[in-house]
Structures are given as structure tokens and as C-alpha cells.
Amino acid sequence: MNDYMALDNANDDNKDDGISPFLTISLADQLLPTTDKEEEEVKEEDTNSMKGHTSSYLELQLPDMSSVSHISDQYYEQLVSSHSKQGTSTCSNLNCKHHPDGPLYLCSTCFGNKPYCQHCIKEQHQSLPFHRILVWDDTCCCYISANWTDLNMAWTLVHKDGKQCTSEGRVRRLQVLHVNGMHILPYHVCNCFIGGEKRASASPLQLLANNLFPATSLSPTSSFSFEVMELFDSLNLNGFINIKQFCDSLIELTPRDMLYNDEV
């Protein structure tokens, strides 16, 4: 009773001060003491509400561990089978009549992961020198990296005017840094012009005509593909990647046996 009488007196005083009585009543309600039982009920409601939100969040974010293990086993089995012969020991080309008992080759860059004989894999990659070729190894029972030199394959570069070279001189090897790592490109030195047979490598202008930027202007033995230069330009401008980080990352994509053979 005394609290409400004091509240009425406060309302009368607040009328003169310009304070709304409703505001005073609202504040008074908040200041009125509550029992211990009411406080415990409020705390219990808050706790139950937090538990409900936490449990629902965990149910959405954390999948069942048994299902995760099952999915992981399925993924692992598929990844292992993609690097095996997959139950076939013949060329995937149904019309193939070459090397039926020879080793099988696989291109990890091409779509499909289909094994082919040496003749068919070379025929499919006449214009794809920067694909990664794998060969089946009976000792390791898996596919290991192969290079174009082992397949007796070499490319003919176009002239600086864009015309196709018709001569096939000595085979030289050119290091090319591409978007998927370092490559060793066997190519024929052009003998179409006087003194061409004496050249130690392709001319810088000829490399530029083949979308390769020479690492030096005198007898280049290393070059960069235009695609890798565009990639670095984009990563440098947008991600602030420096040239060392970029080159180190590409070297990591290069097959280990190429690094161990001191080809890079």
C-alpha cells in the first residue's frame, strides 16, 4: 500500500514537471521487487531457450559421424580405382589395332580418365603438349608420370610469320612453365632457312609466334606460356601474389620425378 501511495504522489509531482505518468508507472513496475520463485522461472526459461537454439544449431552443422565415415570410404575407393586399370587391360579406343599388349597410358588432364595404348594417346595429343601423361607400372601397380620423350614424340613449331614449318631438324628440349607446372617440350629445330641446321634452339620470335614467351633473347631454352603469364597478372593484381610465390606454387604441381631428374 505504501508503495502505491508513493507512486501516486510521484505521479502528481511529475505532472508539474512534464513527465508522463505512464512512464513513471512503467519504471516503477521494473523497480518492484520480484520473488525468488519468479526469478528462478525466468532463468529456467532463458536456459531452456539457449539449449534449444544450441541443439538445433549443432544438428544443422554437425552431420552424423557414421555417415561421414561411410562417405569417406566411398570417396577413397573411387579415387583409388581411378588410378588403377579399372578392370580393363586394353585400349579404350574400340577401333584400335595398335599395340594390343603394350603398356596403357592415361591423361590426367583430359576428361574421362580412359586408358589408351601408346599410338592412340599420341594421336589424341598432337596439339596438346601441356597435358600430363601417365603410364601403367606393373611393379607399382599404379599409374606413374611419363614424358613425351619416352613416347618418341616431338612437336614442330610454326614460323614467326605463322606458317607451318615443313622441315624436321634435330630434336631439342624446351622448358615451358605452364598453368599446371613445368613441362619439357621436345621440338624440331627449323631448317627452312639458311643456317637453321646450326641453331642450338628456336629463335625468340618463333617462340612468340607459338604463344611462348622466351626467358632470354639469345638461344632460349626456357619459356613461359601466355596462359601462365595471364594467370600471374590476374593473381598479382587481385591477390597480391609475388613472382616467387607464384613460381614455387607451379613447381609444386610439377611431377616429382621431373624435379629429381634435375630437369627443372
N, C-alpha and C positions, 0 to 999 in steps of 0.2 A: 504494500500500500504506500509506504513512504517513497519507494522508487517512482511510482506513477505520479504521486503528488509533486515530487521534484521535477518530473518530466513536464507536468502541466505548467509549473512555474517557469521552467526553462522555455517553453513554447511562448508563454506570454511575453517573456523578455525578448525572445528572438523576433517577435512581431515588430517591436520597435526598432530592432537592429536590421530589419530587412532580410532575415534568414528564414527560409521556408520551414514551416513546422514539420512537413513530411520528411525533409532531410534530417531533421533532428530526431524524429522517430526512428528513421532507418538506422542512424548511427547508434541510437540507444539500444535498438534490437541487437546490434552487433556487440554492444558492450555488456548486455545482460549475461550473467553467468549461466553456464550450462552444467548439467550434472555429469558425473564421471561416466555414467552409462551411455549418455548421448555421445560423448567424446569417443568412447570405445567403438560405438556403432559406426561413427564416421570414419575412424581409422580402418575398421574392418572392411567397409565398403571401398575405400581407396586401395587397400591391399588387394582385394579380390579383383578390382578393375585392372590394376597393374599386372596381376598374374594372368588375367585373360588376354591382355594385349601381348605380353611376353610369349605366352604359349602359342598364340596364333602366329606371331612373327617367326618363331622357331620352326613351326610346322611348315611355313611357306619357304623359309630359307634353307633348311637342312633336310635333304632327302634321306630316305631310308638307306642305311649303310649296306644292307644286304643287296638292295637293288643296285647301288653304286658298284659293289664288288662284282655283281653279275655282268653289268655293262662293261666294266673294265676288262673282264675276262674275254668277252666277245670282241672288244676292240683289239686286244692284244692278239687274239687268234687270227683276226683278219689281217692285221699288219704283218704278222709272221708269214701267213700264207701268200701275201702279195709279193714277198721276196723269195718265194720258193717256185718250183716248177709248176705248181698248181695242178698236178695230176697229168700234165702233158709233157712229152719229150720230143715233140715235132714242131715244125714251124707253123705259126698261126695263119700263114698265107695258104689257103686251100689249093691254090693253083701253083704252089711252089714245087719245082722239080730240081732244086739245087741243094746240095749238102744235107741229105735227109738224116744222116747220122752225125753231123758236125755239132759243134757247140751252139748253144742257144744264146741269143743276145736280147737285151731288154733296154728300152729307152725310158729313163726315169722322168724325162721332160715331156714326152708325148703323152697324150691322154689314152688311158686304157690298160697300160701295163701288160701288153701282149708280147710273148717271146717270138723271136724270128731267127732264121738262120742268118749267116753272115752276108750272103748275097742280098737277101731281102732287106736287111737292116741298112745296108749301104745304099741300096736303091731308094729307100724312103728318105734318106738324109743327104741327098745330093745338094740341097740348098739349105741345110740346117747344121752348120758346122759347130754350133754352140750348144748342142744338146748333150746330155750326159748319157753315155752308153755303158751298160753293164753286161758282163758275160758270166755265164754259169760256171762255177768252180765245183767239180766233183769232190775235191778234197775238203773244202769248207762247207759243202752242201748249201751254198747260197750264191747270190749274185755279187760279184765284185766289180770295181770300176775298170773300164777298158779305155784305150785311147785309139785315135784314128790311125796312128802309125802301125799299131798291131793289126789293124784291118786292111793295111796297104791302101789307104785312101788319102788322096791329096786333091786340093782344090786349085782351080785356075782363076786367077784374078782378072777382072776387066781392065782395059787400058784406061788411062787418065781421061780420054775423051768419051768413055762409056762403052766402047766397042769391045766385044768379047775377044779374048786372046785365043789364037788358034795354035800356038806353039806350047809344047810341054817340055820346059827345060828341067834343070836339076831341081830336086825337091828340097826346099828349105822349111824351117820351122819358125813360126812366128808366135810369140806370146801375146795373147789378147786378153785384156781384162774386160769381162762382160758382167751383166747384172747377176749372174749366178756363179760368179767366181772367175778364176784364171783358167784359160784354155791354151792348149798347144795346137796351133793350126798348121798342118802340113800344106804347103802350096808349091806350085810350079813357078820357077822364075821365068819371066817373059823373055823370049828370044826373038821377038818380032822385029826388033830394031838392032842397028849395028852396035856391037859391043855388049849386047844383052847377055850373052853367054858368060861374060866375065863379071857380071854383077854378083855381089855377095847376098843381096836381098832386094826386095821390091823397093821402088822409089817412093818417097813420101807422097808425091802426087798420086801415084797409083793406089796407095793405101787409102787416101782421102776419097778417091773415086769409088772405093769399095766400102764406104762408111766406116773407115777405121782411121783414128787419129794417131799419127806416128809419135812415138816417145822422143824421137830425135830426128833431126833433119839430114843426118848422114847415115846411110845404111841401117835403117831402123830394124831392130829385131824384136821390139815390143811395141804394142799399140793399145789403144782404148776404143771400144766400140762407141758409136754415137749414142746408143741407148744408155750405156753406163754413165756417160757424161751428162745426159739429160737427167738421169736419176740423181746424181750428185748435186746438180744445180738445184733441183727441187728440194732435196733434203737439207741442203745448206741454207737455202733462203727461208724455209719454213720450220726446220728443226734445229738449225744452227749446228749441224754436224760438220766437224772439220775433216780435212782430207785424210789425215792419219786414221781417225776412227772409221771412216768410210772404207778405206783400203784394207784395214785389219778385218773388218766385217766380211768383206768379199773373200779374203784369203781363208777365213773360217769356212766358207762354202766350198772351197776347193777340195777335191778328194785328197785324202792323206797320202796315198801312195805317190801322187804327183809332187807333194811337198817333200817327201822323204827321198825322192829321186833327184832332188835339187833342180827340178825343172822350173821352180818359181823362185 
